[in-house]
């Protein structure tokens, strides 16, 4: 089951409320994106919201957050590539 996240802006701090009850906060979008990736949130499972007492993320901030999340997901998927295992060694003998 994927973890959903709602991203909000309160004063000058970006907040993320996760579907499992955790809350993440960071002053910069890149830091929040990194924390969301470490928490297991995918870009597709993230949405930006608004509530009374909070500010709405600008379109530019939303684009920047999505781009950083995608970049981190690509880096993570590259590090998960499994190297081929050469555990079996075959020996050949030449017979004349």
C-alpha positions in Angstrom: 0.0 0.0 0.0 1.4 3.4 -1.0 1.8 6.3 1.4 -0.2 9.4 0.5 1.0 12.9 1.3 -0.7 16.3 1.4 1.8 19.2 1.2 0.9 22.5 2.9 2.6 25.8 3.5 2.4 27.5 6.9 4.2 30.8 7.3 7.6 29.9 5.7 7.7 26.2 6.4 6.6 23.4 4.1 4.6 20.7 5.8 3.6 17.2 4.7 0.9 15.2 6.3 1.3 11.5 5.5 -1.5 8.9 5.4 0.2 6.9 8.1 -0.1 9.8 10.5 3.4 11.2 10.3 4.1 14.9 9.7 7.2 16.2 8.0 8.4 19.8 7.9 11.2 21.6 6.2 12.1 25.2 5.3 13.1 24.3 1.8 11.3 22.4 -0.9 14.3 20.3 -1.8 14.6 19.2 1.9 11.0 18.3 2.0 11.2 16.3 -1.2 14.1 14.3 0.2 12.3 13.6 3.4 9.2 12.5 1.5 11.3 10.1 -0.6 12.9 8.7 2.5 9.4 8.2 3.9 8.4 6.2 0.8 6.1 8.7 -0.8 6.0 8.7 -4.6 5.4 11.7 -6.7 2.1 10.3 -7.9 0.9 9.9 -4.3 1.5 13.5 -3.4 -0.9 16.4 -3.6 -0.7 20.0 -2.6 -3.5 21.3 -0.4 -4.8 24.3 1.4 -6.5 24.8 4.8 -7.5 27.7 6.9 -4.4 29.2 8.5 -2.2 27.8 5.8 -1.0 29.4 2.5 -1.3 27.7 -0.9 1.9 26.6 -2.7 2.4 28.7 -5.8 2.3 26.9 -9.2 6.1 27.3 -9.4 6.6 25.7 -6.0 4.4 22.8 -7.0 6.3 22.3 -10.2 9.7 22.5 -8.3 8.5 20.0 -5.7 7.3 17.5 -8.3 10.5 17.9 -10.3 12.7 17.3 -7.3 10.6 14.3 -6.2 11.0 12.8 -9.7 14.7 13.4 -9.8 15.1 11.7 -6.4 13.0 8.8 -7.5 15.2 8.3 -10.6 18.3 8.4 -8.5 16.8 5.9 -6.1 15.8 3.5 -8.9 19.3 3.6 -10.4 20.8 2.7 -7.1 18.5 -0.3 -6.9 19.7 -1.9 -10.1 20.9 -5.3 -9.4 24.4 -6.2 -10.7 24.7 -9.4 -12.5 26.0 -12.2 -10.4 28.8 -14.3 -11.8 28.7 -17.0 -9.2 29.0 -20.0 -11.5 32.3 -20.6 -13.1 32.7 -23.1 -15.8 36.0 -24.6 -16.7 36.8 -26.1 -20.1 39.5 -28.5 -21.0 40.9 -29.0 -24.4 41.2 -32.6 -25.5 43.4 -33.6 -28.4 
